[in-house]
Amino acid sequence: MSNFCDFQIHINGLQTFFVNEEILSTYSGRLKKIIKQERRRSQIKYSGIEIDEFPGGPDGFELISRFCYSNGRITITVSNVSLLHCCAVFLGMTEKVSTNNLLKQTETFLEGLFDWSWKEILVCLKSCESFLNYADSSGLVDKLICAVLAKISQNSDIGSLIATSSSSSSSPETTSGFRVSSSFKNTPQSLKPSSSSRAWWFDDVSILPPKIIEKLIQSLGAYGSENNSLILTRFLLHYLKVSAQRTKSNTSHTSSEFGGLADTAIHGVILVGKKVFSCRALFWVLRIVSGFGISKEYRLGLERLIGGMLDEATLDDLLVSGHDRGVYDVNLVIRLVRVFAKSEGVSVQKLRKAGRLIDKYLGEISPDQNLKISKFLGVAESLPDSARDCFDGAYRAIDIYLESHPTLSFEERSRLCRCLNYEKLSLEACKELAKNPKIPPRVAVQALISQQSKVSATEEFVHASPCSTASASSLFNSHSHSQMVMYNNGGVGADKDSFPEESSLDTKLNLQRMQWRVVELEKLCREMKGQMSKMVKNNVLSSSTSTHGRALPRLC
């Protein structure tokens, strides 16, 4: 047995093989040369050598050993032909060494590449992953990619793009591959073109590693800023989505390996913009590519595109998961809102629609224990004051934030309320604010004072005649009656002193509603006047400015 295992070969520092040097030297010119040099140097009968960076590692060398010990015979399949080919090139197993050489056998097998089925080509291409550098340098990857693209071109609309790319390619394999693409066989019925946005080949090609996908896109001349194909953009987004789900359970690929593909996809998205992608779709794209380390340039471009359409977004769109301690990515929303606010041609309607959306967002993120006041204010103040016709939503969000952060100091609570415009609070919200024990008294007083002008204007209208409900009602009745007479005068054939019976009934109902509204406003005015008078009697205003350490009384 020792006669057959008289030499040791250490492969990639992982495994040692005991082999017969004469048998291996018969088929490998490189091994013959290395073993001969080692014999001269060591003069030891049972010596050995180390081979680093062997294609496929120990698995590759085991296949070579089987070939050599089987008198130059081995079963070649689509799964092992790539590895055998690269090992044969690495070890110099050419016709110069043996007429029954492995390199010639693998090349003969690969000549039938364009007659393989779709799945056989993909299996062979994927097998190159562990020794991609060798497969690429030998030209094998280019041949396999050519076969993949040719299959796609035969069965989908991407054929015109592939033909354009091949015409500018200098690779003979690519040219010959596309030339025979029209005569391919073994194309299953399931490979017919689909009308959906996801083509039939998306899922199958997604099994390939990122470096091979890069080679595929580069062979089409659509990598990076050269990508102007919508179908390739959709494929890359699908591939990144599948890869993101796969990397959670498999750490064989790092997120940085997908960075170039993510940039290529974003370039294609920005190129077509909102003509193809809705606001929700753009948020979907952002969620996919955010975990792949995209470049700053492309991230800003995507955010500018989304920010310009922010009025079309929904609350669910804005709830993007945070990468730091926070639950949500608040910084992203701040950047998007600022882009929207600075956009040209934004109408008041769009601005106010965005304002309502941001108030809902504030209410959603307020319970987050890690949300800082500066971030809350950054979102609330990112839009101009004109974006809100009412600040009730902002107040509700502040109330939730104070409820979720009970340890805030007096100064912090006061600072939080600075984003409110008290004059744009409804009377009901202002009353709630004044009764809210979490709101600093000074803020409550300021809100009530701001509301006083609104109440005073109403009071002047109501008390233009003596301060009674009857006089106010008669004022409204006379005013409304004169307006309606003028309106009927404008009608054709209308009687000056009479109204139709139905119109008279509607008028009475409207007047009754207005009378009840006047009574309601008077009641509210009296309540607020009473509160203000109590504050003046108890010197609340003066004590609040002179006393700092003592707590102020509740307003109501």
C-alpha positions as CSV (number, residue, x, y, z in Angstrom):
1,M,0.0,0.0,0.0
2,S,3.0,2.3,0.7
3,N,4.0,2.0,-2.9
4,F,0.8,3.7,-3.9
5,C,0.7,6.4,-1.2
6,D,4.3,7.6,-1.1
7,F,3.6,11.3,-1.4
8,Q,1.7,13.9,0.6
9,I,-0.1,16.9,-0.9
10,H,-1.6,19.5,1.5
11,I,-4.5,21.4,-0.2
12,N,-5.3,25.0,0.8
13,G,-4.2,24.2,4.4
14,L,-7.4,22.3,4.9
15,Q,-6.7,18.6,4.0
16,T,-3.8,16.3,3.3
17,F,-3.9,13.6,0.6
18,F,-1.6,10.6,0.4
19,V,-1.1,9.9,-3.3
20,N,1.2,8.0,-5.6
21,E,3.4,10.6,-7.3
22,E,3.9,8.6,-10.5
23,I,0.1,8.2,-11.1
24,L,-0.6,11.9,-10.7
25,S,2.4,13.0,-12.7
26,T,1.2,11.0,-15.6
27,Y,-1.8,13.3,-16.1
28,S,-0.6,16.7,-14.7
29,G,2.3,18.6,-16.0
30,R,2.4,21.0,-13.1
31,L,2.3,18.3,-10.4
32,K,5.1,16.5,-12.3
33,K,7.3,19.6,-12.2
34,I,6.5,20.4,-8.6
35,I,7.1,16.9,-7.3
36,K,10.4,16.7,-9.2
37,Q,11.6,19.9,-7.7
38,E,10.6,18.7,-4.2
39,R,12.5,15.4,-4.6
40,R,15.7,17.3,-5.5
41,R,15.4,19.7,-2.6
42,S,14.4,17.3,0.3
43,Q,16.0,14.0,-0.7
44,I,13.4,12.3,1.6
45,K,11.5,9.3,0.4
46,Y,8.2,10.2,2.0
47,S,8.0,13.9,1.5
48,G,5.1,16.2,0.5
49,I,4.1,19.6,-0.9
50,E,1.6,22.3,-0.2
51,I,-0.7,23.7,-2.8
52,D,-2.6,26.9,-2.0
53,E,-5.6,28.4,-3.7
54,F,-6.5,25.1,-5.4
55,P,-9.8,25.5,-7.3
56,G,-12.6,24.0,-5.3
57,G,-10.3,23.1,-2.4
58,P,-10.2,19.5,-1.2
59,D,-13.3,18.7,-3.2
60,G,-11.6,19.7,-6.4
61,F,-8.4,17.7,-5.7
62,E,-10.5,14.6,-4.8
63,L,-12.1,14.7,-8.3
64,I,-8.7,15.0,-9.9
65,S,-7.4,12.1,-7.9
66,R,-10.3,9.9,-9.0
67,F,-9.6,10.9,-12.6
68,C,-6.0,9.9,-12.3
69,Y,-6.5,6.7,-10.4
70,S,-9.2,5.7,-13.0
71,N,-6.8,5.8,-15.9
72,G,-8.1,9.1,-17.1
73,R,-11.8,8.4,-16.9
74,I,-14.5,10.2,-14.9
75,T,-18.2,10.9,-15.2
76,I,-18.6,14.5,-16.3
77,T,-21.9,16.3,-15.5
78,V,-23.2,19.8,-15.6
79,S,-22.6,20.0,-11.8
80,N,-18.9,19.1,-11.9
81,V,-17.7,20.2,-15.4
82,S,-16.9,23.7,-14.3
83,L,-14.7,22.5,-11.4
84,L,-13.0,19.8,-13.4
85,H,-12.3,22.3,-16.2
86,C,-10.7,24.9,-13.8
87,C,-8.7,22.1,-12.0
88,A,-7.4,20.9,-15.4
89,V,-6.3,24.4,-16.4
90,F,-4.7,24.9,-12.9
91,L,-2.7,21.6,-13.0
92,G,-1.8,21.8,-16.7
93,M,-3.6,18.6,-17.6
94,T,-3.2,19.1,-21.4
95,E,-2.6,17.0,-24.4
96,K,1.2,17.6,-24.1
97,V,1.1,15.5,-20.9
98,S,-1.4,12.8,-21.9
99,T,-3.5,12.1,-25.0
100,N,-6.3,11.1,-22.6
101,N,-6.2,14.5,-20.8
102,L,-8.9,16.0,-18.6
103,L,-8.9,19.5,-20.3
104,K,-9.8,18.1,-23.7
105,Q,-12.7,16.0,-22.1
106,T,-14.2,19.0,-20.3
107,E,-13.9,21.2,-23.4
108,T,-15.7,18.6,-25.5
109,F,-18.5,18.4,-22.9
110,L,-18.8,22.2,-22.9
111,E,-19.2,22.3,-26.6
112,G,-22.8,21.2,-26.2
113,L,-23.5,24.1,-23.8
114,F,-26.0,25.7,-26.1
115,D,-28.0,22.5,-26.3
116,W,-28.4,22.3,-22.5
117,S,-31.7,23.0,-20.8
118,W,-32.3,26.3,-19.0
119,K,-31.9,24.7,-15.5
120,E,-28.7,22.9,-16.5
121,I,-27.0,26.1,-17.5
122,L,-28.0,27.8,-14.2
123,V,-26.8,24.8,-12.2
124,C,-23.4,24.9,-14.0
125,L,-23.1,28.6,-13.6
126,K,-23.9,28.5,-9.9
127,S,-21.3,25.8,-9.3
128,C,-18.6,28.3,-10.2
129,E,-19.3,30.3,-7.1
130,S,-16.6,28.8,-4.9
131,F,-13.9,29.2,-7.5
132,L,-15.2,32.2,-9.4
133,N,-11.8,33.8,-10.1
134,Y,-10.5,30.7,-11.8
135,A,-13.7,30.2,-13.8
136,D,-13.7,33.8,-14.8
137,S,-10.1,33.9,-15.9
138,S,-10.5,30.8,-18.0
139,G,-13.4,32.3,-19.9
140,L,-15.9,29.8,-18.6
141,V,-18.1,32.3,-16.8
142,D,-18.5,34.4,-20.0
143,K,-19.6,31.3,-22.0
144,L,-22.2,30.4,-19.4
145,I,-23.5,33.9,-19.0
146,C,-23.8,34.1,-22.8
147,A,-25.9,30.9,-22.8
148,V,-28.2,32.3,-20.0
149,L,-28.7,35.6,-21.9
150,A,-29.4,33.8,-25.1
151,K,-32.1,31.7,-23.5
152,I,-33.7,34.8,-22.1
153,S,-33.5,36.6,-25.4
154,Q,-35.2,33.8,-27.1
155,N,-38.2,33.9,-24.8
156,S,-38.7,37.5,-23.7
157,D,-38.7,41.2,-24.8
158,I,-35.2,41.7,-23.4
159,G,-33.9,40.1,-26.6
160,S,-33.5,43.5,-28.3
161,L,-31.3,44.8,-25.5
162,I,-29.2,41.7,-25.5
163,A,-28.7,42.0,-29.2
164,T,-27.5,45.5,-28.8
165,S,-25.1,44.6,-26.1
166,S,-23.7,41.6,-28.1
167,S,-23.1,43.8,-31.1
168,S,-20.7,46.0,-29.2
169,S,-19.0,43.1,-27.4
170,S,-15.6,41.9,-28.5
171,S,-15.9,38.5,-26.9
172,P,-16.0,35.7,-29.5
173,E,-18.0,33.5,-27.2
174,T,-20.7,36.1,-26.7
175,T,-21.0,36.7,-30.4
176,S,-21.2,33.1,-31.3
177,G,-23.6,32.5,-28.4
178,F,-26.1,35.1,-29.6
179,R,-25.8,34.0,-33.2
180,V,-27.1,30.5,-32.5
181,S,-29.7,31.7,-29.9
182,S,-32.5,31.3,-32.4
183,S,-31.9,27.6,-32.8
184,F,-31.8,26.6,-29.1
185,K,-33.7,23.5,-28.1
186,N,-35.1,22.1,-24.8
187,T,-36.9,25.3,-23.9
188,P,-39.7,24.3,-21.6
189,Q,-43.2,25.7,-22.1
190,S,-43.0,27.5,-18.7
191,L,-40.3,29.8,-20.1
192,K,-42.8,31.7,-22.3
193,P,-42.8,35.5,-21.8
194,S,-45.2,36.8,-19.1
195,S,-47.2,40.0,-19.2
196,S,-46.6,40.7,-15.6
197,S,-43.8,43.1,-14.3
198,R,-41.9,40.1,-13.0
199,A,-40.5,38.1,-15.9
200,W,-40.4,34.4,-16.0
201,W,-36.6,34.2,-15.4
202,F,-36.5,36.4,-12.3
203,D,-36.8,33.7,-9.7
204,D,-34.5,31.2,-11.5
205,V,-31.6,33.7,-12.0
206,S,-32.0,34.9,-8.4
207,I,-30.2,31.8,-7.2
208,L,-26.9,33.1,-8.6
209,P,-24.4,34.9,-6.3
210,P,-24.0,38.7,-6.5
211,K,-20.6,38.6,-8.4
212,I,-22.0,36.5,-11.2
213,I,-25.1,38.8,-11.4
214,E,-22.7,41.8,-11.7
215,K,-20.9,40.0,-14.6
216,L,-24.3,39.3,-16.2
217,I,-25.4,43.0,-16.0
218,Q,-21.9,44.2,-17.1
219,S,-22.1,41.9,-20.2
220,L,-25.3,43.8,-21.2
221,G,-23.6,47.2,-20.7
222,A,-26.2,48.2,-18.1
223,Y,-24.1,48.3,-14.9
224,G,-24.2,51.4,-12.7
225,S,-25.0,54.7,-14.4
226,E,-25.3,52.8,-17.8
227,N,-28.5,51.1,-16.7
228,N,-31.4,52.4,-18.8
229,S,-33.4,49.2,-18.9
230,L,-36.7,49.0,-16.9
231,I,-36.8,45.2,-17.0
232,L,-33.3,44.9,-15.7
233,T,-34.1,47.4,-13.0
234,R,-37.2,45.4,-11.9
235,F,-35.0,42.2,-11.9
236,L,-32.4,43.8,-9.7
237,L,-35.0,45.0,-7.2
238,H,-36.5,41.5,-7.2
239,Y,-33.0,40.0,-6.7
240,L,-32.1,42.3,-3.9
241,K,-35.4,41.6,-2.1
242,V,-34.8,37.8,-2.4
243,S,-31.2,38.3,-1.3
244,A,-32.2,40.3,1.7
245,Q,-34.4,37.5,2.9
246,R,-31.7,35.0,2.2
247,T,-28.9,36.8,4.0
248,K,-30.9,36.7,7.3
249,S,-30.4,33.0,7.6
250,N,-27.2,32.7,5.5
251,T,-24.1,34.7,6.1
252,S,-22.1,33.5,3.0
253,H,-22.5,37.0,1.4
254,T,-22.1,40.4,3.1
255,S,-24.4,43.3,2.3
256,S,-21.5,45.2,0.8
257,E,-21.2,42.7,-2.0
258,F,-24.6,43.9,-3.2
259,G,-23.8,47.6,-3.1
260,G,-23.0,47.9,-6.9
261,L,-26.2,46.1,-7.8
262,A,-28.2,48.3,-5.5
263,D,-26.8,51.5,-7.0
264,T,-27.5,50.1,-10.5
265,A,-31.1,49.5,-9.5
266,I,-31.6,52.9,-8.0
267,H,-30.2,54.6,-11.1
268,G,-32.8,52.8,-13.2
269,V,-35.5,53.8,-10.7
270,I,-34.5,57.5,-10.8
271,L,-34.3,57.4,-14.6
272,V,-38.0,56.6,-15.0
273,G,-39.1,58.2,-11.8
274,K,-42.8,58.8,-11.1
275,K,-43.7,57.9,-14.6
276,V,-43.5,54.2,-13.6
277,F,-43.1,54.1,-9.8
278,S,-45.8,55.4,-7.5
279,C,-44.9,56.9,-4.1
280,R,-45.7,53.7,-2.3
281,A,-43.5,51.7,-4.8
282,L,-40.6,54.1,-4.2
283,F,-40.9,53.6,-0.5
284,W,-40.8,49.8,-1.2
285,V,-37.6,50.3,-3.2
286,L,-36.1,52.4,-0.4
287,R,-36.8,49.6,2.2
288,I,-35.1,47.0,-0.1
289,V,-31.9,48.9,-0.9
290,S,-31.4,50.6,2.5
291,G,-29.7,47.5,3.9
292,F,-27.1,47.1,1.1
293,G,-24.8,50.0,1.7
294,I,-25.8,52.1,-1.3
295,S,-23.7,55.2,-2.2
296,K,-24.7,58.6,-0.8
297,E,-25.3,60.0,-4.3
298,Y,-27.9,57.5,-5.2
299,R,-29.5,57.6,-1.8
300,L,-30.0,61.4,-2.0
301,G,-31.4,61.0,-5.6
302,L,-33.9,58.4,-4.4
303,E,-34.9,60.6,-1.4
304,R,-35.4,63.6,-3.7
305,L,-37.7,61.6,-5.9
306,I,-39.8,60.4,-2.9
307,G,-39.8,63.8,-1.2
308,G,-41.3,65.4,-4.3
309,M,-44.3,63.1,-4.1
310,L,-44.7,63.1,-0.3
311,D,-48.3,64.3,-0.5
312,E,-49.2,61.0,-2.1
313,A,-47.7,59.0,0.7
314,T,-49.6,57.2,3.5
315,L,-48.8,56.7,7.2
316,D,-47.7,53.1,6.5
317,D,-45.2,54.4,3.9
318,L,-43.5,56.7,6.4
319,L,-43.2,54.0,9.1
320,V,-39.7,52.8,7.9
321,S,-37.8,50.8,10.5
322,G,-35.0,52.6,12.2
323,H,-31.4,51.4,12.1
324,D,-30.3,52.9,15.4
325,R,-32.0,52.7,18.8
326,G,-35.3,54.2,17.6
327,V,-38.2,52.1,16.4
328,Y,-38.6,54.3,13.2
329,D,-36.3,56.1,10.9
330,V,-37.3,59.6,11.9
331,N,-34.2,61.2,10.2
332,L,-35.4,59.9,6.9
333,V,-38.9,61.5,7.3
334,I,-37.3,64.8,8.3
335,R,-35.2,64.8,5.1
336,L,-38.2,63.8,2.9
337,V,-40.4,66.6,4.4
338,R,-37.7,69.2,3.9
339,V,-37.3,68.1,0.2
340,F,-41.1,68.4,-0.2
341,A,-41.3,71.8,1.5
342,K,-38.5,73.2,-0.8
343,S,-40.1,71.7,-4.0
344,E,-41.3,74.2,-6.6
345,G,-45.0,74.5,-7.5
346,V,-46.3,72.9,-4.3
347,S,-50.0,74.0,-4.0
348,V,-51.6,74.9,-0.7
349,Q,-53.8,71.8,-0.9
350,K,-50.8,69.5,-1.3
351,L,-49.0,71.3,1.5
352,R,-51.9,70.9,3.9
353,K,-52.4,67.2,2.9
354,A,-48.7,66.6,3.9
355,G,-49.3,68.5,7.1
356,R,-52.1,66.2,8.1
357,L,-49.9,63.2,7.2
358,I,-47.1,64.5,9.4
359,D,-49.4,65.0,12.3
360,K,-50.6,61.4,12.0
361,Y,-46.9,60.3,11.9
362,L,-46.1,62.3,15.0
363,G,-48.9,60.6,16.8
364,E,-47.6,57.2,15.7
365,I,-43.9,57.8,16.8
366,S,-44.7,59.6,20.0
367,P,-44.9,56.5,22.2
368,D,-41.3,55.5,21.3
369,Q,-39.3,55.7,24.5
370,N,-36.1,56.4,22.5
371,L,-37.5,59.3,20.6
372,K,-35.8,62.5,21.6
373,I,-37.5,65.9,21.8
374,S,-35.2,67.3,19.1
375,K,-36.3,64.6,16.7
376,F,-40.0,65.2,17.5
377,L,-39.6,68.9,17.0
378,G,-37.5,68.2,13.8
379,V,-40.5,66.5,12.3
380,A,-43.1,68.9,13.6
381,E,-41.3,72.0,12.5
382,S,-40.1,70.6,9.1
383,L,-43.2,72.1,7.4
384,P,-44.1,75.8,7.4
385,D,-46.9,77.1,9.5
386,S,-49.1,77.4,6.5
387,A,-49.1,73.6,6.0
388,R,-51.6,73.3,8.9
389,D,-55.0,75.1,9.1
390,C,-55.4,73.5,12.5
391,F,-52.9,72.4,15.1
392,D,-55.1,70.0,16.9
393,G,-53.3,67.0,15.5
394,A,-49.9,68.3,16.7
395,Y,-51.3,68.9,20.2
396,R,-52.7,65.3,20.3
397,A,-49.2,64.0,19.4
398,I,-47.6,66.2,22.1
399,D,-50.1,64.8,24.6
400,I,-49.2,61.2,23.7
401,Y,-45.5,62.1,23.9
402,L,-45.9,63.6,27.4
403,E,-47.9,60.5,28.5
404,S,-45.1,58.2,27.3
405,H,-42.3,60.3,28.7
406,P,-43.5,61.2,32.3
407,T,-40.0,62.1,33.5
408,L,-39.6,65.2,31.3
409,S,-38.6,68.4,33.1
410,F,-40.6,71.6,33.1
411,E,-38.2,73.2,30.6
412,E,-38.4,70.1,28.3
413,R,-42.2,70.1,28.3
414,S,-42.3,73.8,27.6
415,R,-39.8,73.3,24.7
416,L,-41.9,70.6,23.3
417,C,-44.9,72.9,23.0
418,R,-43.1,75.5,21.0
419,C,-44.2,73.8,17.7
420,L,-47.8,74.8,18.5
421,N,-49.6,77.7,16.9
422,Y,-52.1,78.5,19.7
423,E,-54.2,80.7,17.4
424,K,-54.8,77.7,15.1
425,L,-56.0,75.5,17.9
426,S,-59.7,74.8,18.0
427,L,-61.6,76.0,21.1
428,E,-62.2,72.4,22.2
429,A,-58.5,71.5,21.9
430,C,-57.6,74.8,23.8
431,K,-59.9,73.8,26.6
432,E,-58.3,70.3,26.8
433,L,-54.8,71.9,26.8
434,A,-55.7,74.2,29.7
435,K,-57.0,71.3,31.7
436,N,-54.1,69.0,30.9
437,P,-51.9,68.7,34.0
438,K,-48.9,67.6,31.9
439,I,-48.9,70.9,30.0
440,P,-46.9,73.7,31.8
441,P,-49.2,76.4,33.2
442,R,-47.4,79.1,31.4
443,V,-48.1,77.4,28.1
444,A,-51.8,77.0,29.0
445,V,-52.0,80.7,29.9
446,Q,-50.4,81.6,26.6
447,A,-52.8,79.4,24.7
448,L,-55.8,81.0,26.4
449,I,-54.6,84.5,25.7
450,S,-54.1,83.6,22.1
451,Q,-57.6,82.3,21.9
452,Q,-59.0,85.4,23.5
453,S,-58.8,87.4,20.3
454,K,-60.8,84.7,18.5
455,V,-63.4,84.7,21.3
456,S,-63.5,88.5,21.4
457,A,-64.2,88.7,17.7
458,T,-67.1,86.3,18.2
459,E,-68.4,88.2,21.2
460,E,-68.4,91.5,19.3
461,F,-70.4,90.0,16.6
462,V,-72.9,88.5,19.0
463,H,-73.3,91.6,21.1
464,A,-73.6,94.1,18.3
465,S,-77.1,94.7,19.8
466,P,-78.2,94.2,23.5
467,C,-76.7,91.0,25.0
468,S,-79.6,88.7,24.8
469,T,-80.2,85.7,22.7
470,A,-83.4,87.1,21.4
471,S,-81.7,90.3,20.1
472,A,-78.9,88.2,18.5
473,S,-81.5,85.9,16.9
474,S,-83.5,88.8,15.6
475,L,-80.3,90.3,14.1
476,F,-79.5,87.0,12.3
477,N,-83.1,86.8,11.2
478,S,-83.2,90.3,9.7
479,H,-79.8,89.8,8.1
480,S,-80.6,86.5,6.6
481,H,-84.0,87.7,5.4
482,S,-82.6,90.6,3.6
483,Q,-80.0,88.4,1.9
484,M,-82.7,86.0,0.8
485,V,-84.9,88.8,-0.6
486,M,-82.0,90.0,-2.7
487,Y,-81.4,86.5,-4.0
488,N,-85.0,86.0,-5.0
489,N,-85.0,89.4,-6.6
490,G,-82.4,88.0,-8.9
491,G,-84.6,85.1,-10.0
492,V,-86.8,85.2,-13.0
493,G,-90.5,85.7,-12.1
494,A,-89.8,85.8,-8.4
495,D,-92.2,87.6,-6.0
496,K,-90.5,90.3,-3.9
497,D,-92.7,89.8,-0.8
498,S,-93.2,86.0,-0.7
499,F,-91.0,82.8,-0.7
500,P,-91.9,79.4,-1.9
501,E,-93.1,77.2,1.0
502,E,-90.1,74.8,0.8
503,S,-87.6,77.6,0.8
504,S,-89.2,79.2,3.8
505,L,-89.0,75.9,5.8
506,D,-85.3,75.5,5.0
507,T,-84.7,79.1,6.0
508,K,-86.3,78.6,9.4
509,L,-84.2,75.4,10.0
510,N,-81.0,77.3,9.1
511,L,-81.9,80.2,11.3
512,Q,-82.6,77.8,14.2
513,R,-79.2,76.2,13.8
514,M,-77.5,79.6,13.8
515,Q,-79.3,80.6,16.9
516,W,-78.1,77.5,18.8
517,R,-74.6,78.2,17.6
518,V,-74.8,81.7,19.0
519,V,-76.0,80.4,22.3
520,E,-73.1,77.9,22.4
521,L,-70.5,80.6,21.6
522,E,-71.9,82.9,24.3
523,K,-71.7,80.1,26.9
524,L,-68.1,79.3,26.0
525,C,-67.2,83.0,26.1
526,R,-68.7,83.4,29.6
527,E,-66.7,80.3,30.8
528,M,-63.4,81.6,29.5
529,K,-64.1,85.1,30.9
530,G,-64.8,83.5,34.3
531,Q,-61.5,81.6,34.2
532,M,-59.5,84.7,33.2
533,S,-61.1,86.8,36.0
534,K,-60.3,84.1,38.6
535,M,-56.7,84.1,37.4
536,V,-56.5,87.9,37.8
537,K,-58.0,87.8,41.3
538,N,-55.6,85.1,42.5
539,N,-52.6,87.0,40.9
540,V,-51.7,83.9,38.9
541,L,-50.0,85.9,36.2
542,S,-47.8,87.9,38.6
543,S,-46.9,84.9,40.8
544,S,-45.9,82.9,37.8
545,T,-43.3,85.5,36.8
546,S,-42.0,86.0,40.4
547,T,-42.0,82.5,41.7
548,H,-39.9,79.8,40.0
549,G,-39.8,76.9,42.4
550,R,-43.5,76.8,43.4
551,A,-46.0,74.9,41.3
552,L,-48.8,77.0,39.7
553,P,-52.5,76.2,40.3
554,R,-54.5,74.4,37.6
555,L,-56.5,76.7,35.4
556,C,-59.7,74.8,35.5
